[in-house]
Amino acid sequence: MPAPSRADPLPRDQLPKAFKAAKPTIYSESTRPSTSSSTSIRHIAWSPTGSAIATTSASHIRVWNPEKTSVKTSQELRGHVGSVERVAWNPTREAELASTGADGTVRVWDVRVGGGGTGKGQAVQEVKIGDGGLFITWHPSGREMLVGRRDEVLIPIDVRMGAVVNGSAGNDTSTQTLTPREGKKLASSQTNECCFSNSGREVFATTGEGAVKILDWPSMAPLWTLNGHTSAACSVRHSPSGAYVAVGGGDSLITLWDTTEWVCKRTLAEGLGTVHHLSFSFDGTYICGGSGSDKDAERGIEVYHVETGEVVHTIETQNAAGVVAWHPLRYALAYTGDPGGLRIIGVGGL
């Protein structure tokens, strides 16, 4: 089946009207979701074409079909011991999902193994990283990952030795154990998050001093430093268009850095408290931020227009949005924090 086409660009003067008529869809793990209690979802991630979205809660992962809201049609992935901190889909394989968490492992799942519905998925690769996993990011090639541990060590992992490299786990449902490459600790107080550049030749690493280190990949040699925050830099993303790198900080700011001159072009003042999560729309035109578990964050999700820095629309929420994630091909935004569970609000369907 061919991948779905991308939505047509939506100019900033048309987006507010389109979203104003949209209502969020709720995906709840309970068959009788509460309308008052908030959820404990720690992270969410879309598959490469948006045919699935994964959420983490406690020690398990749930994979949803965004077209079906019933928990009975979702898939549960269990195997971690302790909280799962992050999930990330292989950018080149729709069925391959990686996760890391407090148990000091990285697991790679083939969501086709174990069947759909409430069938338990199969972890086909496991990597012991030596300490609790804090974040995980895939190289654009889909052959390598970079994982950040709680002790600030960055662990490169090459998955090409594993069973899912050829795109199929076959009839073998055993879990392969991989050995990570030697870790590296940056010369900073802490590393909160990393992401690869679109080309995969660089890594952007946030630091506790408010700077972002640009590192060569795979040597991890320092290339450049972006200084733009008065407190810790917590989140970072490269725009799909390649024109900007966005950085979210503990100072409630999002800075947008031009990737030609490497200067800060725009500063967006969020009411988020600490900006723990960032997400660009598929075309790089819009950006939103999420506050994680920050109790000081304000309600509502502000949708910023990247080229002007203006707030073009505010998505009303009952609580502060913890995690936000734009659909990879559509103007649909998934978010957490409100009662009931995961919510997705979008224009033109999924």
N, C-alpha and C positions, 0 to 999 in steps of 0.2 A: 504494500500500500504506500503510495507516495506521501511525503510529508505535506501537511497542510500549508497553504500559502499564507503569507503575512497579511495582516490587515492593512488597508490603505492609511496613509498618514492622516492624522487628525489635527488640524491647526489649533492654536491656543484659543482662538475666539470661538471655536466650535466645541471644544472639549467640555466646558462647564455645562452646556445645555444637554449634551449627550449623557453625562454622568448624573445630572440632576434627576433624570427619569429612571435611572437604574436603581435596583434594590439588591442588597447583598443576599447571597445564598449561604445557608448555614450547613456545615458538615460536622456532625456531632458523633462522638464515640458512644454516646448513650442513645438508646432507642426512645427515651423520653427526656430530651435535653432540658436542663434548667434554664429558666429565663432570667435568673438573678445571679447565679454563681459564675465567676470567671473561670477560665480554663488554665491548664498548666502546660500548654504547648510551648516548647523551648525554641523550636526552629521549624521552618518550612522551606521546601524547595520544589520547583517545577522540573519535570523531565524536559529534555531538549526541545521537543515539539509541543509540550503542554498537554500531552495525552494523559498525564498522571501528575499528582502532586503528593509529596511525602511530608508527614508531620512527625515530630518527636514529642513524646510525653512520658515522663518517668524513664523506664528502662526499655520501652518498646517503640517501634516505628510503625506508622500506619500509612499505607499507600492508597490514595483515593483516585477514582475516576471522576474528574470534575463534572461530568454529565450525570452522575448518580450520587445522590446525597445520603442514601441509606448506608449505615455502618455495615450492614450485611453484605453489601457489594464491595466493600473495601478489603484490603489485604493487610494482615498483621505480620510484622517481622520481629521475632524475638530471638535473643541470644546474648545481648549485652547484660552485664551485671552492674547495676547502678545506672545513673542518669545518662541518657544519650544527649550530647551537647549539640552536635551538628550532623546534618545530612547533606549530601551533594551528589547529583547525578553526573555520570560520565557524559561529557558534552558530545561524544560521538556514538554513544550506544544508549538507545532509549530504555532498555531494560536493566541497566547496570547502575546500582546505587551504592554509595559508600557512606559509612557512618563512623563516628568516634565519640568517646565519652569517658566517664569517670573510671571505667575499668581498665584503662590503659591499653585498649586495643583499637584497631581499625578493622572494620568488617566490610567486605564487598559482597553485595547481594545481587543475585539474578532473580528479578521479581517474577520471571516466568516459571521458576521452579517452585513447586508446592501448590500450584493452581491458583485460581482467582478466588473471589469471595473471601471468606474468613480463613482460607487455607494459609498455613504458616509458610512464609517464604524461606528460601535457603541461602545461608551465607556460604559462598563458594570460595572465598579467600579470607584469611585472617592474618593480621600483622600485630605483633606485640610491640608496642612503642615505648614501654618502660615507665610511663607516668600517665596521668589522666590527660585525655585529649581535649583541647579547647576549641580548635577550629580545623577545618579541612577544606582544601581547594584543589580542583583538578587542573592539570595542564591542558591547554586547548587541544592537544593531540589525543587526549584520552588515554595516554600510555603511562602517565606519571601523576602522582599526587604530592602535595606538600601539607604536612600536618603540624600544627602547633601544640606543644605540650604545656601543661600548667607550670612547669619549671622553666619556661621560656625557650626551650630547645625546639628548633625546627627540624622535622624529620622528613627527608625525601623518600618516597616509596615508588618503586618501579613495579607495575602490575603485569608486565608483559610475560612473566613466567607462569601466570596463573591460568586456571581453566577457562575463564571467561574471555580471554584475549581474542579467541577466534569467533566470538559472538554467540557461543553456545556452550552450555555445560553438559550437553549430551545426556547420557543415562547415569553419569557419575554424580551423585549428590554429596560426596564427601567434601569436607572443607580443607583447602590447601593452606598451609602456613608459609608465609613469605617472610623474608628477612629484610628489614629496611636498610637503607644506606646510612652512613654515619651522620649523626645530627650536628647542627650548628647553632650556637647561641650568639645572637647579635650583641654588640657592645652598647646595650641600653638597659634601662631598668626593667622594661617589660615589652613583650611583643603581643599585642592584642588581637591582631588579625592580619592575614596576608591574602593577596589575590594575584593571579598572573595577569600580565598584559595580554591584549588580544593576540599578539604574535607569539606569545610564550617565551620570548627572549628575555623578559624582565619579570621580577617579582616586586610588588609594592607591599611594604611591611610597615604597619603602624607601630608607634612606640609610646611609652609612657610619658615621654617629654613633650609630646604634641607634634613631633615630626613624623614624616613618612620617609623611610629609606627605600630608594630604588636600587635593586640588586640585580646583578647579572645571573642568568640561569644557564647552566646548572651550577656554576662555580660559587654563587652567592656572594661574589665580590661586590663591594659597594660602588655604585656609579654616581649617585646624586642624592641630595636630601631636600625635601620640601618642608619648610618651616611655616606653619600657618595657624597653630592652635595654642592657646594659653594653658591648656591642661591636656590630659592624655588624648592622643588620637586613637579612636576605638574601632573604626570601620573604614573600609576602602573598596572602591569599585572602579573599573575602567569602563567608560561608556561604550556601548555597542558600536557607535559611530567612530570611536577611536579619538575623538576630539578632546575629551576631558577625562581627568581622574578626579573622582569625588572622594572627599575625606570627611568623616563624621567624628566629632570630638566630645569630650566631657564638658566643654564650654557651651553646649547647645547649638553649635554652629556646624554647618556643612560648607566646606570650601570646595570650589570648582577650579581645577588647575588645567590650564591650556597645555596640551602635550607637544606643541611646537616650540613655544618659548619657555615652558615650564614656569609660568608665573600664575599667581592666583587671580583669576578673572572675576570671580564673583564669590561673595560670602552670603549664605542664606541663614537667617536667624530663625532657628527652630524653637518651638516651645516644648521640646522633647525631653528636657533634661539632657542626659547623656545620649548621644546618637550611636546606638549599638549596631544598627542595621541600616543598610542603604540598598536601594534598588532603582535602576534605570528602566524606563519603558523600552520595548524591543527596538525602537528606532533611535533611542538616545535623546528624545525630545523632552521627556519629563523625568522627574526624579522625586522619590519619597524617602522618608526616614522613619525608623522605628526605634523605640526607647528600650527594648529588652524588658527587664524587670524593674526599671527605674521608677520609683514611687512618686517622684516629683514631676513627671511628665504630664502634659496637658492632653485633654481629649481631642479627638479629631486628627485626620491625616491630611496634611497639606501637600497638594500636588504642585510642584514648582516647574516652571518653564525654564529649561536649562539655559537657553540663549539670552534670556532677559533677566532671569532671577526672580520673576514675579510669581506670586501664588495665583494660579489660574482657577483652582477649585479646592474646596475643603470637603473631604468625606467625613460626614458626621459619625461619631462613634460614642458608645456609652462610657468606655474606658480609654485610657491611652493605648495606642497600638504598640504591641511588643515587637512583632516581626512583620515586615512588609516584603512582598515579592511580586513584581510584575510578571505576567504571562510572557513567555518568550516570543510569541507571535501575535498577540492581541492586546488591546487596551483593557485588560482585566487585571485587577489587583487583589491578591490574596493577603489577608492580614489576620493577626491574632490579638487577643486581649478582651474582646467582648464576650458576654455570656453565651453559652451553648457550644462553642467550639470554633473551628476554622471558618472564616468567612471569605467569600470571593464576590467582588462587585465588578461588573464589566459592561462593556458596550458592544453590542452586536453579537452576543453569544460566544460560546467557547468552542 
